[in-house]
Amino acid sequence: MAALDGDLGGRVALVTGGGSGIGAAVARRLAAEGARVVVADIVGDAAATVAGEIGGRALALDVGDAAAWDEAVGGILAGEGGLDLAHLNAGVSTGEADPTVLTEAQYRRVMGANLDGVVYGTRAVAGAMKASGGGAIVATASLAGIIAFPPDPIYTLTKHAVVGFVRSSALALSGYGITINCLCPAVVDTPLIGEARDRLREMGLPLISPSDIADALVTVVRGGGSGEAWTCLPNRPPEPWTFAAPDIWAPAPEP
Ligand SMILES: NC(=O)c1ccc[n+]([C@@H]2O[C@H](COP(=O)([O-])OP(=O)(O)OC[C@H]3O[C@@H](n4cnc5c(N)ncnc54)[C@H](O)[C@@H]3O)[C@@H](O)[C@H]2O)c1
């Protein structure tokens, strides 16, 4: 299967960070499309609640744990009989704007969830998809993967890395019939934004509904493209971002 361009009915989908916010909305949406959804989250109870609601299966998984990924994917192949779609969505912020006071614990936590989770996740799920002829991977990056985001430079670092990883992995994965893309949402109304929520609302910043991100994911998967970073902005349809690149063939400037 080269791309999930049609019916999602009966497909097997894994959603990480599926116990809350965007992941929960995606899990609900995929289940509504008829997919069999494995809801993974580091908070097992949260995964269980969402999985129970949609008739899916819950999986307690720390996406930053490489060994746990092998077990998780092995369990999906054994239990669900395959894996067609993976939404590598789990993520956290540091909540720290100033790199000089960043703690080791803050740094490792965000790198584990946002970066290791996408790299280990891609390696593990692509391994399974490769064996069955293809599939689709969508990571949740952020608009902070494209723009500078001074409130959280380390979060921004991880999201830029996810965008670069996705854009650069597409070629290798295309050989296995696997597409890989990422979503780059602006501010989404989930627990992640925490105390900033009310301030953002007061500033008049429109918050995006998690269900809009779920719609975007389905659009991206059905589109069948790969290596794309899709912006998800308030009141606008999602669209692949066009990156400007320096022209390395340009002649040297006149002295
Ligand atoms: N909310 C926003 O404004 C926004 C904007 C752009 C991108 N994002 C990204 O969207 C993704 C989902 O965030 P959200 O807004 O839904 O937040 P959320 O806090 O509602 O959900 C994140 C989920 O990930 C889980 N999680 C955290 N670390 C994990 C780990 N190591 N292993 C497995 N699960 C883990 C949490 O338990 C939680 O259930 C994140 O990658 C985030 O960076 C969010």
The ligand as an ORCA input file, in Angstrom:
! r2SCAN-3c Opt
* xyz 0 1
  N      -1.077     23.032     21.758
  C      -0.384     23.757     20.901
  O      -0.524     24.999     20.834
  C       0.552     23.082     19.943
  C       0.971     23.821     18.819
  C       1.859     23.219     17.923
  C       2.293     21.930     18.140
  N       1.873     21.248     19.235
  C       2.380     19.883     19.410
  O       1.284     19.002     19.411
  C       1.653     17.808     20.081
  C       0.532     17.422     21.046
  O       0.434     18.425     22.022
  P      -0.953     18.899     22.676
  O      -1.056     20.344     22.454
  O      -2.033     18.009     22.256
  O      -0.558     18.707     24.216
  P      -1.183     17.834     25.372
  O      -0.360     18.161     26.561
  O      -2.652     18.018     25.421
  O      -0.903     16.328     24.901
  C       0.398     15.786     24.839
  C       0.312     14.329     25.235
  O       1.605     13.746     25.069
  C       1.847     12.905     26.174
  N       3.290     12.732     26.348
  C       4.189     13.630     26.819
  N       5.419     13.086     26.845
  C       5.293     11.824     26.375
  C       6.213     10.763     26.173
  N       7.526     10.885     26.473
  N       5.746      9.588     25.663
  C       4.430      9.447     25.364
  N       3.511     10.402     25.564
  C       3.943     11.587     26.055
  C       1.204     13.604     27.350
  O       0.970     12.717     28.438
  C      -0.071     14.139     26.715
  O      -1.139     13.206     26.830
  C       2.985     18.084     20.750
  O       4.020     17.518     19.972
  C       3.074     19.597     20.720
  O       4.390     20.051     20.722
  C       1.000     21.787     20.133
*
